[in-house]
Amino acid sequence: MKKLSTKWFKKWSRKVSLSNQDLFETIQNLESGLSVSDLGGNLYKVRVKREHSGKSAGFRTIIVFRSGDKAIFIYGFGKNEKDNINKSELQYLKKLGHDLITLDPIKLK
């Protein structure tokens, strides 16, 4: 399975000190259904724990996911910064997710 992220997400994850191991654990949680909200259209919101804290006070990541195929991190936010994404953000993220999940491997690269 390909594990990717957008440039924006990479920059954000470095800023908040999320390690690759944290992101791999997030994908494992998604695959096993732990701390996951299905937003529809292969889009999922997954909790990520903050260092020295739990998941409830941690981060939320938005991932485009197709089991056995791709996991693409596209957005993240701290629970202390924002409660949730709004309807217009959700529409945009669904459109972006659809575009990314349907790209063939050569174009995705």
Backbone as a chain_set.jsonl record, in Angstrom:
{"seq": "MKKLSTKWFKKWSRKVSLSNQDLFETIQNLESGLSVSDLGGNLYKVRVKREHSGKSAGFRTIIVFRSGDKAIFIYGFGKNEKDNINKSELQYLKKLGHDLITLDPIKLK", "coords": {"N": [[0.837, -1.178, 0.0], [0.514, 2.211, -0.813], [1.748, 4.988, 0.951], [1.203, 8.229, 1.409], [1.524, 11.861, 1.448], [0.27, 15.219, 1.277], [2.017, 18.236, 0.266], [1.359, 20.365, 1.939], [0.434, 18.997, 4.209], [2.758, 17.634, 5.013], [4.403, 19.773, 5.776], [2.858, 20.849, 7.893], [2.793, 18.625, 9.658], [5.477, 18.395, 10.383], [5.782, 20.813, 11.729], [4.165, 20.43, 13.993], [5.434, 18.363, 15.143], [4.922, 15.603, 14.49], [5.83, 12.322, 14.07], [7.052, 9.973, 11.554], [6.488, 7.46, 12.488], [4.282, 7.962, 14.159], [2.424, 8.586, 12.177], [2.301, 6.187, 10.736], [1.174, 4.581, 12.725], [-1.274, 5.831, 12.842], [-2.397, 5.099, 10.388], [-2.586, 2.355, 10.841], [-4.469, 2.397, 12.918], [-6.637, 3.382, 11.473], [-7.066, 1.269, 9.668], [-7.881, -0.681, 11.464], [-10.087, 0.473, 12.561], [-10.027, 2.129, 14.83], [-10.615, 5.034, 16.69], [-11.745, 6.494, 14.531], [-13.512, 8.374, 12.082], [-15.79, 8.038, 9.525], [-16.019, 9.986, 6.764], [-17.164, 9.8, 4.356], [-16.908, 9.041, 0.825], [-14.327, 7.806, 0.629], [-12.909, 9.233, 2.513], [-11.518, 9.95, 5.644], [-11.543, 10.819, 9.094], [-9.128, 10.786, 11.495], [-8.019, 10.281, 14.776], [-5.017, 11.398, 16.335], [-2.59, 10.872, 18.727], [-1.214, 13.321, 20.908], [2.103, 14.077, 21.869], [2.93, 13.081, 25.147], [0.319, 13.173, 25.964], [-3.16, 12.325, 25.523], [-5.322, 10.886, 22.94], [-7.692, 12.356, 22.814], [-7.021, 14.979, 23.355], [-5.389, 15.499, 21.329], [-4.415, 15.505, 17.916], [-6.225, 15.85, 14.816], [-6.472, 14.094, 11.844], [-7.018, 14.185, 8.352], [-7.621, 11.772, 6.036], [-7.288, 10.317, 2.865], [-8.344, 7.241, 1.871], [-8.0, 3.994, 0.631], [-8.464, 0.73, 1.141], [-5.736, -1.484, 1.077], [-4.652, -0.187, -1.085], [-4.128, 2.838, -1.244], [-3.105, 5.395, 1.057], [-3.506, 8.624, 1.837], [-2.434, 11.404, 3.42], [-4.051, 14.404, 3.912], [-4.868, 16.639, 5.374], [-4.63, 18.288, 8.547], [-5.213, 19.085, 12.006], [-5.024, 20.643, 15.206], [-6.803, 19.664, 18.102], [-7.126, 21.598, 19.991], [-7.037, 23.878, 18.467], [-9.163, 23.892, 16.727], [-12.484, 22.74, 16.593], [-13.778, 21.074, 14.705], [-14.039, 20.276, 11.156], [-15.668, 22.464, 8.841], [-18.728, 22.553, 6.801], [-18.16, 23.527, 4.176], [-15.397, 23.159, 4.033], [-15.356, 20.38, 4.231], [-16.636, 19.632, 1.837], [-14.753, 20.574, -0.036], [-12.506, 19.001, 0.711], [-13.485, 16.442, 0.177], [-13.749, 16.551, -2.608], [-11.057, 16.966, -3.341], [-10.007, 14.593, -2.255], [-11.341, 12.661, -3.829], [-10.256, 13.275, -6.345], [-7.541, 12.658, -5.872], [-7.586, 9.917, -5.128], [-8.439, 8.674, -7.419], [-6.436, 9.038, -9.243], [-4.049, 7.641, -11.487], [-1.18, 5.552, -10.786], [1.164, 6.629, -12.026], [0.566, 9.347, -12.586], [0.026, 10.15, -9.995], [2.493, 10.011, -8.799]], "CA": [[0.0, 0.0, 0.0], [1.229, 3.489, -0.858], [1.474, 5.919, 2.046], [1.623, 9.521, 0.888], [0.929, 13.052, 2.047], [0.406, 16.434, 0.479], [3.079, 19.133, 0.744], [0.833, 21.117, 3.078], [0.389, 18.119, 5.367], [4.139, 17.402, 5.461], [4.84, 20.977, 6.486], [2.107, 20.917, 9.139], [3.197, 17.541, 10.562], [6.794, 18.761, 10.932], [5.561, 21.926, 12.656], [3.592, 19.93, 15.24], [6.32, 17.263, 15.583], [4.413, 14.252, 14.288], [6.849, 11.491, 13.432], [6.555, 8.98, 10.605], [5.926, 6.368, 13.289], [2.938, 8.404, 14.546], [1.568, 8.506, 10.994], [2.088, 4.756, 10.473], [0.203, 4.129, 13.729], [-2.563, 6.391, 12.433], [-2.908, 4.23, 9.321], [-2.98, 1.098, 11.491], [-5.738, 2.683, 13.603], [-7.657, 3.495, 10.432], [-7.351, -0.078, 9.166], [-8.58, -1.461, 12.487], [-11.292, 1.192, 12.957], [-9.869, 2.793, 16.129], [-10.617, 6.5, 16.681], [-11.946, 6.846, 13.128], [-14.826, 8.821, 11.61], [-15.924, 7.936, 8.074], [-16.617, 11.218, 6.257], [-17.727, 9.478, 3.044], [-16.052, 9.251, -0.339], [-12.953, 7.373, 0.955], [-12.305, 10.252, 3.368], [-11.628, 9.57, 7.045], [-10.923, 11.656, 10.115], [-8.518, 9.868, 12.449], [-7.332, 10.918, 15.898], [-3.598, 11.104, 16.55], [-2.245, 11.349, 20.066], [-0.185, 14.341, 21.086], [3.136, 13.58, 22.773], [2.657, 13.298, 26.572], [-1.099, 13.427, 26.124], [-3.98, 11.307, 24.896], [-5.897, 11.187, 21.637], [-8.773, 13.342, 22.891], [-6.421, 16.31, 23.352], [-4.363, 15.467, 20.287], [-4.621, 16.039, 16.574], [-7.131, 15.17, 13.904], [-5.936, 14.055, 10.494], [-7.959, 13.797, 7.309], [-6.889, 10.843, 5.189], [-7.958, 9.638, 1.767], [-7.901, 5.864, 2.1], [-8.61, 2.835, -0.019], [-7.806, -0.423, 1.747], [-4.847, -2.245, 0.212], [-4.229, 0.613, -2.239], [-3.489, 4.121, -0.918], [-3.447, 6.228, 2.204], [-2.925, 9.942, 1.549], [-2.732, 12.418, 4.434], [-4.27, 15.669, 3.207], [-5.147, 17.782, 6.247], [-4.524, 18.01, 9.967], [-5.417, 20.225, 12.9], [-5.025, 20.343, 16.626], [-8.122, 19.769, 18.73], [-7.147, 22.873, 20.715], [-7.137, 24.959, 17.484], [-10.392, 23.824, 15.951], [-13.305, 21.602, 17.012], [-14.058, 20.185, 13.59], [-14.068, 20.964, 9.873], [-17.025, 22.908, 8.509], [-19.308, 21.917, 5.612], [-17.464, 23.913, 2.945], [-14.107, 22.46, 4.057], [-15.625, 18.974, 3.95], [-16.891, 19.522, 0.396], [-13.468, 20.738, -0.715], [-11.662, 17.841, 0.997], [-14.04, 15.301, -0.555], [-13.383, 16.728, -4.018], [-9.624, 16.698, -3.41], [-9.84, 13.17, -2.007], [-11.769, 11.928, -5.022], [-9.252, 13.498, -7.395], [-6.31, 11.943, -5.535], [-7.772, 8.463, -5.08], [-8.664, 8.164, -8.77], [-5.242, 9.2, -10.08], [-3.274, 6.425, -11.697], [0.106, 5.642, -10.068], [2.148, 7.489, -12.706], [0.187, 10.74, -12.34], [0.126, 10.404, -8.564], [3.911, 10.219, -8.515]], "C": [[0.886, 1.247, 0.0], [0.774, 4.361, 0.293], [2.071, 7.257, 1.636], [1.036, 10.657, 1.715], [1.129, 14.231, 1.113], [1.54, 17.286, 1.052], [2.617, 19.911, 1.974], [0.87, 20.256, 4.325], [1.799, 17.848, 5.899], [4.648, 18.579, 6.281], [4.16, 21.074, 7.846], [2.596, 19.858, 10.127], [4.585, 17.789, 11.156], [6.644, 19.844, 11.993], [5.048, 21.436, 14.008], [4.332, 18.7, 15.776], [5.673, 15.879, 15.545], [5.472, 13.455, 13.541], [6.21, 10.564, 12.401], [5.921, 7.814, 11.35], [4.505, 6.716, 13.747], [1.963, 8.244, 13.371], [1.299, 7.053, 10.602], [1.066, 4.186, 11.457], [-1.197, 4.636, 13.395], [-3.193, 5.539, 11.345], [-3.354, 2.884, 9.9], [-4.304, 1.265, 12.233], [-6.885, 2.759, 12.603], [-8.054, 2.11, 9.93], [-8.125, -0.919, 10.179], [-9.817, -0.744, 13.044], [-11.231, 1.875, 14.313], [-9.804, 4.301, 15.956], [-10.804, 7.07, 15.274], [-13.378, 7.326, 12.902], [-14.828, 8.753, 10.096], [-16.667, 9.177, 7.589], [-17.264, 11.007, 4.887], [-16.733, 9.731, 1.933], [-14.596, 8.909, -0.091], [-12.201, 8.372, 1.823], [-12.576, 9.898, 4.827], [-10.944, 10.604, 7.927], [-10.423, 10.707, 11.193], [-7.796, 10.666, 13.528], [-5.883, 10.463, 15.961], [-3.233, 11.679, 17.908], [-1.136, 12.401, 19.996], [0.83, 13.776, 22.072], [2.818, 14.004, 24.206], [1.186, 13.642, 26.832], [-1.87, 12.319, 25.426], [-4.522, 11.754, 23.55], [-6.945, 12.292, 21.712], [-8.238, 14.775, 22.879], [-5.407, 16.457, 22.225], [-4.762, 16.149, 19.003], [-5.681, 15.237, 15.841], [-6.478, 15.226, 12.526], [-7.05, 13.639, 9.547], [-7.15, 13.002, 6.29], [-7.807, 10.324, 4.089], [-7.432, 8.213, 1.803], [-8.717, 4.873, 1.288], [-7.812, 1.629, 0.437], [-6.993, -1.216, 0.725], [-4.294, -1.468, -0.956], [-3.436, 1.847, -1.815], [-3.996, 4.682, 0.392], [-2.731, 7.552, 1.978], [-3.389, 10.917, 2.631], [-2.891, 13.751, 3.717], [-4.466, 16.867, 4.122], [-5.003, 17.352, 7.692], [-4.754, 19.275, 10.77], [-5.394, 19.74, 14.335], [-6.416, 20.533, 17.197], [-8.245, 21.084, 19.5], [-7.287, 24.066, 19.769], [-8.529, 25.051, 16.861], [-11.182, 22.596, 16.404], [-13.491, 20.586, 15.893], [-13.943, 20.972, 12.279], [-15.503, 21.358, 9.566], [-17.485, 22.281, 7.189], [-18.568, 22.273, 4.327], [-16.076, 23.265, 2.88], [-14.293, 20.986, 3.709], [-15.871, 18.755, 2.46], [-15.586, 19.608, -0.389], [-12.591, 19.501, -0.525], [-12.173, 16.588, 0.29], [-13.673, 15.368, -2.03], [-11.9, 16.417, -4.211], [-9.353, 15.206, -3.23], [-10.218, 12.324, -3.208], [-10.74, 12.059, -6.132], [-7.979, 12.694, -7.125], [-6.47, 10.43, -5.598], [-7.956, 7.873, -6.475], [-7.469, 8.349, -9.701], [-4.542, 7.868, -10.272], [-1.886, 6.625, -11.077], [1.141, 6.566, -10.704], [1.822, 8.959, -12.467], [0.305, 11.096, -10.864], [1.568, 10.694, -8.155], [4.308, 11.643, -8.812]], "O": [[1.879, 1.318, 0.724], [-0.419, 4.467, 0.581], [3.289, 7.401, 1.529], [0.171, 10.448, 2.566], [2.031, 14.241, 0.275], [1.969, 17.078, 2.187], [3.375, 20.096, 2.927], [1.288, 20.718, 5.386], [2.007, 17.836, 7.112], [5.245, 18.402, 7.343], [4.819, 21.353, 8.847], [2.792, 20.156, 11.305], [4.839, 17.432, 12.307], [7.302, 19.799, 13.033], [5.443, 21.958, 15.05], [3.899, 18.079, 16.746], [5.856, 15.078, 16.462], [5.95, 13.883, 12.491], [4.992, 10.39, 12.374], [4.929, 7.245, 10.893], [3.622, 5.859, 13.725], [0.822, 7.82, 13.554], [0.191, 6.723, 10.182], [0.198, 3.403, 11.072], [-2.187, 3.946, 13.638], [-4.397, 5.284, 11.376], [-4.38, 2.34, 9.493], [-5.161, 0.383, 12.186], [-7.978, 2.255, 12.864], [-9.24, 1.814, 9.785], [-8.93, -1.769, 9.799], [-10.516, -1.289, 13.899], [-12.274, 2.175, 14.895], [-9.013, 4.795, 15.152], [-10.112, 8.008, 14.876], [-14.329, 6.768, 13.45], [-13.964, 9.343, 9.447], [-17.819, 9.395, 7.964], [-17.846, 11.935, 4.325], [-15.819, 10.543, 2.081], [-13.709, 9.632, -0.544], [-10.971, 8.352, 1.858], [-13.706, 9.589, 5.204], [-9.918, 11.181, 7.567], [-11.192, 9.918, 11.741], [-7.056, 11.604, 13.233], [-5.561, 9.308, 15.682], [-3.531, 12.836, 18.202], [-0.256, 12.356, 19.137], [0.456, 13.073, 23.01], [2.475, 15.161, 24.449], [0.861, 14.321, 27.806], [-1.263, 11.455, 24.793], [-4.225, 12.851, 23.077], [-7.077, 13.083, 20.778], [-8.934, 15.689, 22.437], [-4.655, 17.431, 22.179], [-5.365, 17.223, 19.002], [-5.988, 14.1, 16.2], [-5.993, 16.274, 12.098], [-7.917, 12.84, 9.902], [-6.146, 13.475, 5.755], [-8.95, 9.943, 4.343], [-6.221, 7.993, 1.77], [-9.947, 4.913, 1.265], [-6.62, 1.519, 0.149], [-7.488, -1.572, -0.344], [-3.536, -2.021, -1.753], [-2.221, 1.902, -2.0], [-5.144, 4.476, 0.785], [-1.502, 7.602, 1.931], [-4.577, 11.216, 2.746], [-1.989, 14.188, 3.001], [-4.254, 18.002, 3.697], [-5.227, 16.189, 8.027], [-4.527, 20.386, 10.292], [-5.702, 18.586, 14.632], [-7.127, 21.463, 16.816], [-9.343, 21.62, 19.644], [-7.623, 25.162, 20.218], [-9.005, 26.132, 16.516], [-10.604, 21.523, 16.579], [-13.374, 19.381, 16.114], [-13.77, 22.191, 12.297], [-16.444, 20.677, 9.974], [-16.724, 21.564, 6.54], [-18.369, 21.409, 3.473], [-15.627, 22.866, 1.805], [-13.486, 20.41, 2.98], [-15.365, 17.791, 1.884], [-15.344, 18.81, -1.295], [-12.0, 19.006, -1.485], [-11.375, 15.76, -0.149], [-13.326, 14.352, -2.632], [-11.529, 15.691, -5.133], [-8.56, 14.624, -3.969], [-9.508, 11.384, -3.566], [-10.391, 11.075, -6.784], [-7.405, 12.114, -8.047], [-5.574, 9.735, -6.076], [-7.662, 6.698, -6.692], [-7.49, 7.865, -10.833], [-4.448, 7.063, -9.345], [-1.467, 7.763, -10.868], [1.91, 7.215, -9.995], [2.723, 9.743, -12.173], [0.65, 12.228, -10.526], [1.824, 11.517, -7.276], [5.47, 12.009, -8.634]]}, "num_chains": 1, "name": "protein.A"}
